[in-house]
């Protein structure tokens, strides 16, 4: 205004002019350096091309090595197949040489046919029947011996085991008497015990495939009443006959050298050492040692069921 000087405006203009001069100098310097930068870029691009070419050659070498490794892995399989073929050829040649050099096999057909005929005769029905009859005769003799020691009826007559009817028969002068017709329960018990022990003797002595265990339940019920409690010990003939049963059992077990086990579940409790020495357990509900534990029982038990 009115051509008056402005100090601040002059300072600003001077500063701008100075910056313009500096920028102009920088542009001149940059213009002079551009060819050098272009040469550097070209050099770097050339090195990049060289690296790419080297990388391509390395990849080709890797591919060649991989192919060689695969070929090497296939070679053992081929070698194994070749060795297998050689082995089969060698085996064939060795076998052929043995067939040529080995002596002729002895003709044993006649001997084998003779052995087969002997076995067939041994297994024939007639032979089996004769052997069974012979064995039953020997077993029947043992039954008769035990029946005599038990003082059973008809023990003085020939006794035989009839396997067809599963019974014991006494051949008396009046004809055969089967066990069912022998009358008393003592005879039934005695002949059953004698037969079972005789059969077990035979199986044990001939190593038959039969378990060496015999279980008997209350032989004393033949001699004592059902309500017998075991005390006091009865006396008389019945006790003597019952002890004969246990004596026969004990003699059979000892004769077999303990190869047979006889388990007897008995209600009577005899004082004779022949019985008492072999007692293992005394099961009584009254002394809390019953065969069935008391805690298993949910209903009250009558005295007669004890």
C-alpha positions in Angstrom: 0.0 0.0 0.0 1.4 3.4 -1.1 4.6 1.6 -2.2 5.5 1.0 1.5 8.1 -1.8 2.0 7.0 -5.1 3.8 9.8 -6.7 5.7 8.1 -10.1 6.3 7.2 -10.5 2.6 10.8 -9.9 1.5 12.1 -12.5 3.9 9.7 -15.1 2.6 10.5 -14.5 -1.0 14.2 -14.7 -0.3 13.7 -18.1 1.4 11.7 -19.5 -1.5 14.3 -18.3 -4.0 17.1 -19.9 -2.0 15.2 -23.3 -1.9 14.6 -23.1 -5.6 18.3 -22.7 -6.3 19.1 -25.6 -4.0 16.5 -27.9 -5.8 17.9 -26.8 -9.2 21.4 -27.9 -8.1 20.1 -31.3 -6.8 18.3 -31.8 -10.2 21.6 -31.2 -12.0 23.4 -33.7 -9.8 20.6 -36.3 -10.3 20.7 -35.8 -14.0 24.4 -36.3 -14.1 24.1 -39.6 -12.0 21.3 -41.2 -14.0 23.6 -43.0 -16.6 25.5 -44.6 -13.7 22.3 -45.9 -12.0 21.1 -47.3 -15.3 24.4 -49.1 -15.8 24.0 -50.6 -12.2 20.5 -51.8 -12.9 21.6 -53.4 -16.2 24.4 -55.2 -14.3 22.1 -56.5 -11.7 19.7 -57.8 -14.3 22.5 -59.6 -16.1 23.5 -61.4 -12.8 19.9 -62.4 -12.3 19.8 -64.1 -15.7 23.0 -65.9 -14.8 21.5 -67.2 -11.6 18.4 -68.4 -13.4 20.5 -70.3 -15.9 22.6 -71.9 -13.1 19.4 -72.9 -11.3 18.0 -74.5 -14.5 21.2 -76.5 -14.8 21.1 -77.6 -11.2 17.4 -78.8 -11.7 18.5 -80.9 -14.7 21.2 -82.5 -12.6 18.8 -83.3 -9.8 16.4 -84.9 -12.3 19.3 -87.1 -13.7 20.3 -88.2 -10.2 16.7 -89.1 -9.2 16.4 -91.2 -12.4 19.6 -93.0 -11.5 18.4 -93.7 -8.0 15.2 -95.2 -9.2 17.1 -97.4 -11.6 19.4 -98.6 -8.8 16.3 -99.4 -6.6 14.9 -101.6 -9.4 18.2 -103.5 -9.8 17.9 -105.5 -6.5 14.4 -106.7 -7.5 15.8 -107.9 -10.8 18.7 -109.5 -9.1 16.4 -111.3 -6.6 14.2 -112.6 -9.4 17.3 -113.8 -11.2 18.6 -115.5 -8.0 15.2 -117.1 -7.4 15.2 -118.5 -11.0 18.7 -119.9 -10.5 17.7 -121.5 -7.2 14.7 -123.2 -8.8 16.9 -124.5 -11.6 19.5 -125.8 -9.1 16.7 -127.5 -7.1 15.3 -129.2 -10.2 18.8 -130.4 -11.3 19.6 -131.7 -7.8 16.2 -133.5 -7.5 16.6 -135.0 -10.9 20.1 -136.3 -10.0 18.7 -137.9 -6.8 16.0 -139.6 -8.7 18.5 -141.0 -11.1 21.1 -142.1 -8.5 18.7 -143.2 -5.6 17.9 -146.9 -5.2 14.4 -148.1 -6.0 11.9 -147.9 -3.2 11.2 -151.2 -1.6 7.8 -152.6 -2.5 6.0 -153.1 0.8 2.5 -153.4 -0.5 2.1 -157.0 0.5 3.3 -156.4 4.1 1.0 -153.4 4.4 -2.0 -155.2 3.1 -1.3 -158.1 5.5 -1.2 -155.6 8.4 -4.4 -154.0 7.3 -6.1 -157.4 7.2 -4.9 -158.1 10.7 -6.2 -154.8 12.0 -9.5 -155.3 10.3 -9.8 -158.7 11.9 -8.9 -157.3 15.3 -11.6 -154.6 14.9 -14.3 -157.0 13.5 -17.5 -157.4 15.4 -16.7 -161.1 16.3 -13.4 -160.2 17.7 -14.8 -157.2 19.6 -17.5 -159.4 21.0 -15.1 -162.0 22.2 -12.9 -159.4 23.9 -15.9 -157.8 25.6 -17.1 -161.2 26.8 -13.6 -162.0 28.2 -13.3 -158.6 29.9 -16.8 -158.9 31.4 -16.0 -162.3 32.7 -13.0 -160.9 34.6 -14.9 -157.9 35.9 -17.8 -160.3 37.0 -15.3 -162.3 39.1 -14.2 -159.2 40.9 -17.9 -158.3 41.5 -18.5 -161.8 43.0 -15.5 -161.5 45.3 -16.6 -158.2 46.7 -20.2 -159.5 47.0 -18.9 -162.4 49.1 -17.0 -160.1 51.4 -20.2 -158.0 51.8 -22.1 -161.2 52.6 -24.7 -160.5 49.9 -27.4 -162.9 48.7 -26.5 -165.2 45.8 -22.8 -164.3 46.2 -22.0 -168.0 46.2 -23.4 -168.3 42.7 -21.7 -167.1 39.5 -22.2 -163.4 39.1 -22.2 -161.6 35.8 -22.5 -158.0 34.6 -25.2 -157.8 31.8 -24.2 -154.7 29.8 -27.2 -155.0 27.5 -29.7 -154.6 30.4 -27.3 -152.7 32.6 -27.8 -154.9 35.6 -26.1 -157.7 37.6 -27.3 -161.3 37.2 -26.7 -164.2 39.5 -26.8 -167.6 37.7 -28.3 -169.8 40.3 -29.4 -173.5 40.1 -33.0 -172.2 39.7 -32.1 -169.9 36.8 -30.8 -166.4 36.4 -31.8 -163.8 39.1 -31.5 -160.2 38.2 -30.6 -157.5 40.7 -34.1 -156.1 40.7 -35.4 -159.6 41.9 -32.8 -160.0 44.7 -35.1 -158.4 47.3 -33.5 -156.3 50.0 -32.1 -152.8 49.7 -28.9 -154.1 51.2 -28.4 -156.4 48.2 -29.1 -153.5 45.8 -26.6 -151.2 47.6 -23.9 -153.9 48.0 -24.1 -155.1 44.3 -24.0 -151.5 43.1 -20.9 -150.7 45.2 -19.2 -154.0 44.2 -19.9 -153.3 40.5 -18.8 -149.7 40.5 -15.6 -150.5 42.4 -14.9 -153.5 40.0 -15.4 -151.3 36.9 -13.0 -148.7 38.3 -10.5 -151.3 39.1 -10.6 -152.5 35.5 -10.3 -149.0 34.1 -7.5 -148.1 36.4 -5.5 -151.2 35.8 -5.9 -150.9 32.0 -5.6 -147.1 31.9 -9.0 -146.5 30.4 -10.1 -143.0 29.6 -12.4 -142.8 32.6 -12.1 -140.2 35.5 -10.7 -141.9 38.6 -13.4 -140.6 40.9 -16.5 -142.3 42.4 -19.1 -140.4 44.4 -21.6 -142.1 46.7 -24.4 -140.6 48.6 -25.4 -141.9 52.0 -24.8 -145.7 51.9 -26.1 -145.7 55.5 -29.7 -145.0 54.6 -30.1 -148.7 53.8 -29.3 -149.6 57.4 -30.5 -146.7 59.5 -33.8 -144.8 59.5 -34.1 -141.5 57.6 -34.4 -139.5 60.8 -31.1 -140.8 62.2 -29.0 -137.9 63.4 -25.7 -139.6 63.8 -25.7 -139.9 67.6 -25.6 -142.2 69.3 -23.8 -144.7 67.1 -26.0 -147.7 66.4 -24.8 -151.1 67.2 -25.5 -154.6 65.9 -25.7 -156.2 62.5 -26.6 -153.1 60.6 -23.5 -151.3 61.8 -21.3 -154.3 60.9 -22.7 -154.4 57.4 -22.2 -150.7 56.9 -18.6 -151.0 58.0 -18.2 -153.8 55.5 -19.2 -151.3 52.8 -16.5 -148.8 53.9 -14.0 -151.6 54.4 -14.5 -152.8 50.8 -14.2 -149.2 49.5 -11.0 -148.7 51.5 -9.4 -152.0 50.4 -10.1 -151.2 46.7 -8.6 -147.7 47.0 -5.5 -149.1 48.7 -5.1 -151.9 46.2 -5.1 -149.3 43.4 -2.4 -147.4 45.2 -4.6 -144.3 45.6 -5.2 -144.1 41.8 -9.0 -144.0 42.6 -10.7 -141.3 44.7 -14.0 -142.2 46.4 -16.0 -139.4 47.8 -18.9 -140.3 50.2 -21.5 -137.8 51.4 -22.8 -139.5 54.6 -25.4 -138.6 57.2 -24.1 -141.1 59.7 -21.0 -140.3 61.8 -19.5 -143.6 62.9 -17.0 -143.9 65.7 -15.1 -146.8 64.1 -11.5 -145.7 62.9 -12.3 -147.3 59.6 -14.8 -144.5 59.1 -13.6 -141.7 61.3 -10.0 -141.6 60.0 -11.3 -140.7 56.6 -13.7 -137.9 57.5 -12.7 -134.7 55.9 -15.7 -132.3 56.8 -18.6 -132.5 59.1 -21.4 -130.3 57.6 -24.1 -129.6 60.1 -26.6 -126.7 60.1 -26.7 -126.8 63.9 -23.0 -125.9 64.2 -23.0 -123.4 61.4 -20.9 -125.6 59.2 -23.6 -126.8 56.7 -22.8 -127.7 53.1 -25.0 -124.7 52.2 -23.9 -121.5 54.0 -26.6 -120.1 56.3 -26.4 -116.7 54.7 -27.7 -118.2 51.5 -30.9 -119.3 53.1 -33.8 -116.8 53.2 -36.5 -119.1 54.5 -36.7 -120.9 57.9 -35.6 -124.5 58.0 -37.5 -127.2 59.9 -35.6 -129.6 62.1 -36.5 -132.5 59.9 -34.9 -130.7 56.9 -31.6 -130.1 58.8 
